[in-house]
Amino acid sequence: MTRGAMVAAVALVALLFFPATFAFPPAGQQQLDPHFYDHSCPQAQQIVASIVGKAHAQDPRMAASLLRLHFHDCFVK
């Protein structure tokens, strides 16, 4: 898998499994629930860890890129 395809796959997984990161609910309703996917997709954490692990194995800079992406989404905006 090419680096571009791996980045696209990781971004897609992030959009599917962590929509709260990309949506902005009204003030006062911004609650993150660490158990959100426990019933609807109990394998979510393993799926994400697997895809991110594969991306990191192909390009060790991927971990830093994802950290930078989350920092920008959470703190810079």
C-alpha contacts under 8 A as a table, 3 or more apart, distances in Angstrom:
res1	aa1	res2	aa2	distance
1	M	5	A	6.24
1	M	6	M	6.46
2	T	5	A	5.23
2	T	6	M	6.23
3	R	6	M	5.06
3	R	7	V	6.15
3	R	55	A	7.95
3	R	58	Q	7.58
3	R	59	D	7.43
4	G	7	V	5.13
4	G	8	A	6.16
5	A	8	A	5.03
5	A	9	A	6.12
6	M	9	A	5.01
6	M	10	V	6.18
6	M	55	A	5.94
7	V	10	V	5.16
7	V	11	A	6.11
7	V	55	A	7.49
8	A	11	A	5.08
8	A	12	L	6.09
9	A	12	L	5.07
9	A	13	V	6.20
9	A	51	I	7.82
10	V	13	V	5.12
10	V	14	A	6.16
10	V	51	I	6.64
10	V	52	V	6.57
10	V	55	A	7.66
11	A	14	A	5.02
11	A	15	L	6.18
12	L	15	L	5.07
12	L	16	L	6.13
13	V	16	L	5.10
13	V	17	F	5.90
13	V	18	F	7.89
13	V	48	V	6.74
14	A	17	F	5.38
14	A	18	F	5.29
14	A	19	P	7.35
14	A	48	V	7.90
15	L	18	F	5.56
15	L	19	P	5.35
15	L	21	T	7.98
15	L	22	F	7.16
16	L	19	P	6.14
17	F	44	A	7.03
18	F	21	T	5.76
18	F	22	F	7.56
19	P	22	F	5.32
19	P	23	A	6.23
20	A	23	A	5.19
20	A	24	F	7.14
20	A	32	L	7.55
21	T	24	F	7.87
21	T	73	D	6.91
21	T	74	C	7.34
22	F	73	D	7.56
24	F	30	Q	7.77
25	P	29	Q	6.24
25	P	30	Q	6.10
26	P	29	Q	5.80
26	P	30	Q	7.10
27	A	30	Q	6.37
28	G	31	Q	8.00
33	D	36	F	5.23
34	P	37	Y	7.95
35	H	38	D	5.20
36	F	39	H	7.62
36	F	40	S	7.94
37	Y	40	S	5.18
37	Y	41	C	5.03
37	Y	42	P	5.94
37	Y	44	A	6.77
38	D	41	C	6.01
38	D	42	P	4.65
39	H	42	P	5.65
41	C	44	A	5.48
42	P	45	Q	7.56
43	Q	46	Q	5.34
43	Q	47	I	6.05
44	A	47	I	5.10
44	A	48	V	6.16
45	Q	48	V	5.27
45	Q	49	A	6.01
46	Q	49	A	5.04
46	Q	50	S	5.97
47	I	50	S	5.18
47	I	51	I	6.31
48	V	51	I	5.25
48	V	52	V	6.02
49	A	52	V	5.20
49	A	53	G	5.81
50	S	53	G	5.05
50	S	54	K	6.20
51	I	54	K	5.16
51	I	55	A	6.19
52	V	55	A	4.99
52	V	56	H	6.04
52	V	63	A	7.78
53	G	56	H	5.05
53	G	57	A	6.09
54	K	57	A	5.03
54	K	58	Q	6.36
55	A	58	Q	5.27
55	A	59	D	6.11
55	A	60	P	7.81
55	A	62	M	6.40
56	H	59	D	4.97
56	H	60	P	4.73
56	H	61	R	6.90
56	H	62	M	5.24
56	H	63	A	6.09
57	A	60	P	6.07
59	D	62	M	5.66
60	P	63	A	6.53
61	R	64	A	5.41
61	R	65	S	6.25
62	M	65	S	4.89
62	M	66	L	6.13
63	A	66	L	5.27
63	A	67	L	6.26
64	A	67	L	5.06
64	A	68	R	6.12
65	S	68	R	5.10
65	S	69	L	6.13
66	L	69	L	4.92
66	L	70	H	6.21
67	L	70	H	5.27
67	L	71	F	6.13
68	R	71	F	5.04
68	R	72	H	6.18
69	L	72	H	5.27
69	L	73	D	6.23
70	H	73	D	5.03
70	H	74	C	5.96
71	F	74	C	5.28
71	F	75	F	5.66
71	F	76	V	6.98
72	H	75	F	5.55
72	H	76	V	4.75
72	H	77	K	6.62
73	D	76	V	6.34
73	D	77	K	6.15
74	C	77	K	6.72
